[in-house]
Amino acid sequence: MNVRCPECPADLINVPGFLLQQKSVTYCKSCGWNTGEAAAELRSEMWDSWLVAGFGVVLSAICLKGPWGTSGAFVIVLPFVLLPLASSFVTRYRLSKLPVIEPNRA
């Protein structure tokens, strides 16, 4: 089902979330409605992913000294480093696809 833009007669574009923590964003490609808010939401999600990946690096470094050594660290690396990094790269790609539209100044 297509939803119309509140500012112009064009259809809105919905970009669905990639992983569980990400939200979908909606914007209008023709007039630029909601592109600023969509970009801010995507940037926030990207930085959240980087923060979780940084936490995962610290956590896996701590696990290196634990009883499981490198195998325990690799178990931590997958969910806390690799998935958030993949999520941030996908979010960066989604952010690059947002149109840069100057507002009409009349």
ZINORQUI-V100472 format. One record per residue. N is the residue number from 1. PSI is psi in whole degrees, -180 to 180 (999 if undefined). OMEGA is omega in whole degrees, 0 to 359 (* if undefined). D_LAST is the distance of its C-alpha to the last C-alpha in whole Angstrom. Layout:
# ZINORQUI-V100472
<<N,PSI,OMEGA,D_LAST> <N,PSI,OMEGA,D_LAST>>
This chain:
# ZINORQUI-V100472
<<1,128,180,33> <2,137,178,29> <3,134,181,27> <4,149,177,24> <5,141,178,20> <6,-15,182,19> <7,-29,182,15> <8,173,184,16> <9,6,182,20> <10,161,176,21> <11,147,177,24> <12,149,177,24> <13,127,179,26> <14,123,176,28> <15,111,183,30> <16,157,177,34> <17,154,182,35> <18,-53,179,38> <19,-177,187,41> <20,-37,185,42> <21,-12,184,40> <22,145,179,36> <23,159,173,34> <24,148,178,32> <25,148,182,28> <26,137,179,25> <27,168,177,22> <28,125,182,20> <29,-27,185,20> <30,-42,182,17> <31,-13,179,14> <32,12,180,16> <33,130,174,17> <34,11,179,19> <35,-34,178,20> <36,-45,179,20> <37,-38,178,22> <38,-43,179,24> <39,-41,179,24> <40,-41,179,26> <41,-43,180,28> <42,-40,177,30> <43,-41,178,30> <44,-43,178,32> <45,-38,180,34> <46,-45,179,35> <47,-34,175,36> <48,-41,178,38> <49,-41,177,40> <50,-38,179,40> <51,-44,178,42> <52,-39,178,44> <53,-40,177,45> <54,-41,176,46> <55,-39,179,48> <56,-36,177,50> <57,-45,178,51> <58,-44,181,52> <59,-41,179,54> <60,-32,176,55> <61,-37,176,57> <62,-39,181,58> <63,-22,177,60> <64,-34,181,61> <65,-3,181,64> <66,-174,184,65> <67,-21,182,68> <68,-10,176,66> <69,-135,185,65> <70,-33,179,62> <71,-36,176,63> <72,-36,179,61> <73,-38,179,58> <74,-31,176,57> <75,-35,179,57> <76,-34,185,55> <77,-41,184,53> <78,-58,183,52> <79,-25,186,50> <80,-8,178,49> <81,-56,187,48> <82,-44,179,48> <83,-45,176,46> <84,-35,177,43> <85,-43,176,43> <86,-41,178,42> <87,-41,181,40> <88,-36,178,38> <89,-39,176,38> <90,-40,178,37> <91,-38,177,34> <92,-40,177,33> <93,-43,178,33> <94,-38,179,31> <95,-36,180,28> <96,-21,180,28> <97,-9,177,27> <98,138,179,24> <99,146,175,21> <100,105,184,19> <101,125,176,15> <102,136,178,12> <103,147,178,9> <104,126,178,6> <105,104,182,4> <106,999,*,0>>
